[in-house]
């Protein structure tokens, strides 16, 4: 590559300047010259006025040379210079922004890294592989960026909540002024970017005066000098048309001014309402801030293994007046950090958690014989076995198994999966409204879970489709239902029914709730056939003779399981 770059550079003025410079820069980077010699030559290229239009490329390549020598700060300086030259080279901008983002990420400055990743994405084709990779990196940082920004917001709200009303009004007014300036600057910039009318008309080949904007404007001015401003109407010569136009103009001016004043007033009211003024409101903000610090500490520890940042965030909670559960978890996470670096401090924290918060799951974990939690692979195996029990409708076993192990699950995502299975099991026994309540509790308990959006979607679907029973949805084939107390049910009953039915109908058992099981015989074309088989079963099986059985459509049976309305059918 170096040989070919040298050959291209030798053409010098025989080729476009951009090609020559690219070849020259690559030659220097790949050459075996001393770094100081390379730096001297690049600086000469920077000082050469002929290269002014290509300084972005020179700065970029110079920064790469500096990075390779270990001059990080100087390299960052020239990389920023390359970016600020308003380069049209999207590839250069993508590489520059991405390089700086990586540097900030390595320095654990995740919020700044996220901003540079946003700039990187703007210079990539959305269909490219690089865009997908950078977007995935940015998504990984979104939680941290949100939490850091939330903490900054909460700190600011607490700080300004102690200001007097005059100082608050001054601050809010300044915010309005700044926002107005920003809007005006954006409007000016947009107007600058619009193509000029003259340039649009210059390409027109027709000589007809109507298509010449200059002549049209001249005609309008001549008309106004002679007749004044007139409305576009049949009797425009009438002098009254002048005053009408003036009235309209005045009304328009008034209409343009008033909304601006109202919007500023509303904006101030909106901002003022966000500031806590009572002790209870401040306590609420403090609690939100404490939760954000806790989640941040956990993310830095678990996801990024950044012990220093995790420690600094969690230490913000120690000694503060916050929720005991939050404080217990913060000290437990600090115990895990110090377990790696300071055994004595780790033991002190362990003792504090066990003695000060004995009822929390963290105290139980530390008091257990294994000292710490179950391994992730073991948890996944246990969850799979519980999932099999769920499919076998052994819901109570699933609930008990989860409750027994949940205290020893340290991984938040795994804990979320276990509690989600518990919610599904309780929902199958108590109905969809209870399931919906438990999903809401999960969203509140695990606000940063990767599966939060999935659960919110399920919750939304329940509210949309299943919140109230739809009596009009009646369809399907008929089913014959025999409710039995759980203690009465025997597997042999299903075998006896199957021998009577033969292969014409499906026979199954469904768990209705904690106390009742349902024997279901499906696929009847009409009620008469179902009743005929019911009589045959009652004659043959003593256990089912006096039982309150009934026939329903398959859609009604589905709704009965979802909304737990068995009593309505038993009465009928």
Secondary structure, 3 states (H helix, E strand, C coil): CHHHHHHHHCCHHHCCHHHHHHHHHHHHHHCCCCHHHHHHHHHHHHHCHHHHHHHHHHHHHHHHHHHHHCCHHHHHHHHHHHHHCCCCCHHHHHHHHHHHHHHHHHCCCHHHHHHHHHHHHHCCCCCCHHHHHHHHHHHHHHHHHHHHHHHHHHHHHHHHCCCCHHHHHHHHHHHHHHHHHHHHHHHHHHHHHCCCHHHHHCCCCCCCHHHCHHHHHHHHHHHHHHHCCCCCCCCCCCCHHHHHHHHHHHHHHHHHHHHHHHHHHHHHHHHHHCCCCCHHHHHHHHHHHHHHHHHHHHHHHHCCCCHHHHHHHHHCCCCCCCCHHHHHHHHHHHHHHHHHHCHHHHHHHHHHHHHHCCCCHHHHHHHCCCCCCCCHHHHHHHHHHHHHHHHCCCHHHHHHHHHHHHHHCCCHHHHHHHHHHHHHHHHHHHCHHHHHHHHHHHHHHCCCCCCHHHHHHHHHHHHHHHCCCCCCCCCCCEEEEEEEECCCCCHHHHHHHHHHHCCCCCEEEEECCCCEEEEEEEEECCHHHHHHHHHHHHHHCHHHCCCCEEEEEHHHHHHHHHHCCHHHHHHC
